[in-house]
């Protein structure tokens, strides 16, 4: 039996995907039955690492998704359009879809899965989160019987590389970003990575699977790493923490979900604290399992293609055993119907690290304590770290407090005469 693939995109991931499909020795034997029938790109003149017989490569992407001989469309274009429209067209034509496109799935997952369930086709997306790390299928299947409490991930390699370098060398954000761009670890326009949008797309997908409810991407509270500087990294280190960009989804007391992305002080002994450079890791906490962590290369052509091709052979395996899909396997499809209600940021309970620059006058720490206390913000530690010019630098770490109360206390503290400025506020895990 042979399965025809239409590959949309022959860039970093598309090329590695083709390389696996064209070099099957020593891999799963199902790969021998998979044929790349067409490859869609934007330019036929670019030099390519893989060569195909004439007629396979085309710029007519609609022709691929409308080709009746194609069984599985593999979307590796990136971006929202034409990726979304081509996925929907493929589904309408009864084709299964494999995609690595977190941006499309995080925003249009509802539309895409509703269409896929109607025409009874699979849309698999193992590569969309964590690159080569298997996390989507394990969450759906191996961990499916657990009551998931929390999913916490380092899911963006670029920001993890930048924070690791800043931490190791005491370097400033801008310098490390420039270096990361030179090494190809950060895009020329790094906004989606460093402002946390890419991580927000990924946690939207993970939360949907872990908690069985769709997530409105635009409701996710998202802060990036632009404000992190060498001073905070050094103070965090002295207090026993490292700073990581975490994407967190957890059930909350009020029957809603907390889904957020922000830089976080992570205790050095926490399993995520030692995830460095471009690596990704996802910690899943559930009942009765407890904690399980997935770790590995979160990006790169080969790693990501490994996840793409695993989806392809999953579909091929189903087609081989049962022919045309009359009913979708509930362990591989997505049938969530309703949207989760997300906890408003001001109601989320978390710990905070906050750094103040103040006049060196008696009673400042007492005033801080009073303002926090009046808003039910209890303080875990207050440390006067040193002096910056004439100003005393004080770092406060709170206990778990409601963010709304914390912000109200800060608004009052800002107006205290002795307070010069509040250079940074970072959440603490
Ligand atoms: P890429 O290197 O930029 O490749 C994109 C490919 O799509 C190119 O072959 C390009 O054609 C083609 N393409 C883009 N827009 C097109 C259009 N409008 N019409 C025709 N062809 C078009 O991207 P990538 O890094 O492989 O990423 C692909 C997907 O994988 C994205 O969704 C990305 O988020 C996801 N992903 C990537 C990584 C990674 O490490 N790179 C990791 C995880 C997930 P030309 O070659 O002719 O320019």
Boltz pocket constraint, residues with backbone or C-beta under 6 A from the ligand:
constraints:
  - pocket:
      binder: B
      contacts: [[A, 8], [A, 9], [A, 10], [A, 11], [A, 12], [A, 13], [A, 14], [A, 40], [A, 41], [A, 42], [A, 43], [A, 44], [A, 46], [A, 59], [A, 61], [A, 75], [A, 76], [A, 77], [A, 78], [A, 79], [A, 81], [A, 82], [A, 100], [A, 101], [A, 102], [A, 127], [A, 128], [A, 131], [A, 298], [A, 299], [A, 300], [A, 301], [A, 304]]
      max_distance: 6.0
